[in-house]
Amino acid sequence: MAQPDNQSKRFFESLSGAGKSIAVLTSGGDAQGMNAAVRAVVRMGIYVGAKVYFIREGYQGMVDGGEENIKEASWESVSSMLQMGGTVIGSARCKEFRSHEGRLKAAHNLVQRGITNLCVIGGDGSLTGANLFREEWSGLLEELVQQGLVDEDAVQKYSALHIVGMVGSIDNDFCGTDMTIGTDSALHRIIEVVDAIMTTAQSHQRTFVLEVMGRHCGYLALVSALACGADWVLIPEMPPEDGWEEKMCQKLSANRAGMKRLNIIIVAEGAIDCNNKPITTDHVKDLVVRCLGFDTRVTILGHVQRGGTPSAFDRILASRMGVEAVIALLETTANTPACVVSLCGNQAVRLPLMECVQMTQEVQKAMDEKKFEEAVKLRGRSFENNLRTYKLLAHRKLESELPHSNFNIAVLNVGAPAAGMNAAVRSAVRVGISEGHKMFAVNDGFEGFYKGQIKEIKWADVGGWTGQGGSLLGTKRTLPAKHVEKIAEQMRAHNINALLVIGGFEAYLGLMELLEARGKYDEFCVPMVMVPATVSNNVPGSDLSIGADTALNAITDTCDRIKQSASGTKRRVFIIETMGGYCGYLASVGGLAAGADAAYIYEEPFDIRDLQSNVEHLTEKMKGAIQRGLVLRNENSNENYTTDFIYQLYSEEGRGVFDCRKNVLGHMQQGGAPSPFDRNFGTKISAKAMLWLTKKMNETFRQGRVFANTEDTCCLLGMRRRALVFQPVVQLKDETDFVHRIPKEQWWLKLRPLMKILAKYKTSYDVSDSGQLEHVVRNIRPKESDPSGAM
């Protein structure tokens, strides 16, 4: 095993866990991804030299004590845990812990093992209980001394209890974090069911009423409605106005009249009307049957939403949160308040636990008092934005209600297809029409543009597009430079006043070429914006691209299956090649999600000594309890160290200890239905781009035409840390490596040490980027902020 370098040593000195004991427990309801969080806490804890304990069955195990309930964890004890749903250490709701006597027993059980650091994974109830326990800790120790169960030395030695929380809840009902562990996986389950139901509903021209979880929070209902283009959604935070029944039936009837063969209505289990009376799925079904006579069915998803394997997003989120939780515990002092590790945009942050709990409780209070707008605001900007976007896309305005802009906007896909492109196009078309514009679809990218493959696209034309993979408009890699004259002709012929380009690196290059052509052709002096969509996630100016999450899930699912194929056989290592061009995002982040032992990428050069070190490291692990190894290689990571070369090297050097298999994943990473994340991200980012185009067209309209020739009217809309930001493409030139088609700086490279640490490598880990304790502030984010890209 490689020895720690100087940077690592500085890390060990500043954040040594030697002599410390950390316990991890899962409490309350289970959520997919909890196991990934437990694994990360255990391995990071052992990595820094601490003793780590499992507490089984949540607070019940802490109260009951004993070797079975509070057990020291080893590195191997969390192997093969990453891909499992639920929580393997168990979870239970514990009445006894709510009593003082129960907490006294729990304190005694922890002190006996020298545990003063607790990592609690659960909902707001579990975290509130942990904070109360922490506040009572010194008093509980005094009682234990009086009862003769512990001595004075123990009181001195274990005087403070440190708590760090991670929120595990599929409802995403905790204020202060954009996403809770398990939410994305629950959305996967819902969307899988909705996609399946849509096919049968279409066959029989049926209406389906689906109930999803969310007793007090409508996040799952709202985002799944956004992701599948549901006709109607009912959530507790925004009850429908009086007379909603008639409006809903009119909407369903209008959709059927517009040649739509099915209707989908999504109801959160806690849905209420404006008088706080429950709205049930049966009530909605009876209403549709009575008023419209439609063949209507009810489907209650129930605990299906909690089950199954965690999504790539949840594995990465939980792994990052677990590592951050251990760092937070090591940095905490007696005066540090209990904190919760949260996600804001793609940044890990720490927030005071009770501030978050208090705001979460305020939401319920606002709903009880019928202050529903306040409840939506308290849920956070992401929830508010989801609701606004859904209303914009789902409810078509009457012709008389539409503003008449006389502006024409063209939308096109450029580059390779990416899942989520169609959701982005649908969103653009519908927002454009709502703004009073005429929308034009360009087929086959810039090639179709110069050939005149342009036609007007209407509201109904994009119905059902959100769940479709690939690019329904058609997309080509052709760049516009050689055809600017013909493209200018088409712009003139169709009187195009603005351009929305959805695509990858070619779209970025194409936009720069059109910007350059402004000097020669006035037709290009219109607002232009690009939305990044590529599985490679290699577009400068954006931390995330539409399609990358779907590709990550394809890689993660395939790696799970490949690893499972070796169960019960002799020890085996799999070498897997991923896409991405020269960008190592899919290999690195996919490696973190799949639990890889190594990931070879272009951005982090490697040589034969590194390969040899990796083989030795795997050989050492394989001699122990580990049965399977996983190595990912980006397709262009090195021209000489090919996938075949690495496969042959590992096969030869591992002879007698493990055998090897290789797999090139290829275009399966580009295919398939888009993930809920990509549908939602594509929908919201595209809607934002259209509103920006509207604003710019109005600003640059003079003397009867749009004339935009400044740099800030040709932008890329990208996710940057915590915000969605419009950036002039000219300003991104210096950030771009044009030879290798990647940004010069990439945020996800900071995640690579996490993968190495969790694979038992000693490495340097930059803790300067770790989340500092912040405070919960209402509407904390700037106006552009939108955490739909929260990774």
Steps between C-alpha positions, in 0.01 A plus 500: 500500500626846412633698796336830597671801345573824686158644422337189647714532813386857546148371462558229763654745745221756466216245491620195687230276640745300710354419842149604390195279466223573251164323489264505204128420510201522269171599657137551404387399150754341268618665177709376207856627536519459878739206452730714285506759781575232764778359280655845453490576876657165587778517242581869552500445877740205473710696247564781752583252776175499700309200632162478328194321635170396346193561714243254371125569499541874554438646846350166613843339460661789689257455792521119505881489466687170484754362254239429235362855498816708537773332302838619375509530122785388278594611149368174353172512694370771265606331175221434248279744692502788251243358258256375763176682574360559847743489792692183583565612860125526556273781605223513758277759661585494872249618763743425781755754375235770536505445876773624733565144624552378145754773425679420829539136389625618157759731662625214718538271196698764308730591794583131554651500149649849516269631225459879502450562128165413345408507134121481471334428164126565512219753478426808710358292790815288526725807480297693760532200734877495445527869586299455822729208593803724442356780716425257785832316472689654797191459725462137392866431586451654846204268558707201390772598752239529779369156412856363508486389136795715387784672689608865511786435258252393233304823552816703443613291204162490324369840609353606163289318243545615139219455250498530121185422306431390145145516374372169368141543381336428167253788550768775473312677779797640694576871469860606446599239243413482130478121500472244776649152467245274328294762318656447158462120526133538600449720192659222290244249636209740435609587146559132413140429603356807323686416176363143516146618578506747212532220245196310628301822555564599138381163372162530676462881503494495879549753777732393783499652847830427677565546869862562600652537846526836674278529805609857572711582195403505134853488355473147354159572348608834357830388347355176361216703344762729347706202382214313332288795382200408716170674426430591862682484835365537854744584783456608865703824468281649227139379530280567196258793512127451541351368178815303415295193413337673203832649381673163518224329301511776237877452469470121465221539245699758297802269493291212370347727236858586394558135399663399830401141579575500873497714812726480804406658834755485783383533860730534803371283786470816714310703236239736644253758375506865610288409805764247614276205409679196349473436126516126436570312178154339517338843522694613190411180313128529584508863386650415159259209446196704607578818306673363189417130482867414435625149573703576816734290715677567831856386574649545848876462481552458876824347625626425149639856520724409794636185341751400236860593445613859558551719194846626402406844636409361843816291521720800418302731729512253791872426448585871497281567802650206694856619447401859582326380820820334627704816425236707682520270805880526509488880475228548760568647845300500824341830392409398145121456457373172360507536122342336202696438179302647211516552127469841336539493121788255469670625819512320834409737783453465876199659665397516867270202550236675710472796260409254223257309724336825610445613141365155405247529784409854386389358163246274669386785725447726195296225330288445813430875509412495126796724415579292195711752307721538806530118522621484138759773566623324815547178300775686313571648159529160331148398604363842403670482161366147437147619573533808278643294212226237530227765483668660199520172306190310602230762461460635152372855484211589271591689182334811646722479813830475309718808453563565128872555451538440123836340583615175339739270686682199352605204714747232389706209634871485414759226558441147626159409645459525878208379713302802617536699176134441417386620842703817439342553156148444637563750775642758256208465259231530768665787687554679167135461403391615849711811448314569175780398258483282191729198544691332217665157519818439301563135410850348489689788663694755292492262200120509497512875559691578180291244305180675610360220718309749714133493594275661756444285809181526710410428863348158428792392277725454805248308714657189657856605413641511854545124536648440153871429467729622222409805289161510329601812306804316366855613569825515304857600586525735197638846587349813337821686386495363143128560460443838668372659179228238452412505873470882480263455205281264702506738798382776268238285327340395829567833673677330793548747787680270749677163516498227766769239443486183712811285474856417596845627401398539133213727609752711695733523197204567269377787714848658490504469120159668472620775731799556271269512196311797648758732343400383152132407542248709693273195519719367783462822699227337711509364857649149505526265795637151543383237750763227560383148414761224468572174682869597514433807720791677331347842423688799649292731717282228652563249777223279364347413164164351405551126434797442732284369786324247273841381374628468859199286589562279195865454608408436864226247415729316260788492751262357762397222263854429389622476862206277589592265215813408697321419826568146608789462255870546566645846554458719194590851382297678231653761268225725363536768231273805514423781254583866545761586235788654697272593791526260795171600665314175424794279601573691822148569628377164367790341689392672821138384450594142411769458766793469257855430616652728235392727215750597230440839338682743270488788752706303753802360308615152599794279407604136529603548865147615587352199321739269683411663834128453428547133413697444822235682700224280351706184550538588867125560537412181313708292740259612773121487506446711185374286210456749214688798362384772262723723287359770269688652208395807302515425126770763428688490830825390334577404140747225598347362820188376323220297656652187344844586639365557853296178478807300396720663766251428780446143369873427503589672827196364684560141387438258784308758705225628269394474137380785276214588272454813286195682375458801268168667588477699176182669380276350766615803704323731252177300474200434718229713655630811678537484877265713716795731570569561129131553424468752781834672434431520124150637559604770747822616333325525162209698649750739656681539165172587324410767755849650450452504119165678545664762721791552256271526194296769673815685607655495151184571300527835321384650170271204436759223542716313750865604477734343756872525431656516848691212660242463777229407247678174405518295817533152647266422789685276742491365853781662701541375859174622654342694213382491140699773323489659152859541372604663170667226291788738417596508867516119512776477237777533758344223709502253210751239384388493135740220399354251747152655509485540879493788750841585649360474853243238601332490841451124514878437511467582873282189536776267380677478838167385649489205262862415590443530876191278479705247299766491779768711337697750702471833322495873562157646558454874482292582808515874428198449272298327774175664596527767766218555750250738343158620613159427357376817334167526320558536126873477565586455132540772239223542245668288235548214743327174435620179656336276240858411415566404857791259470 
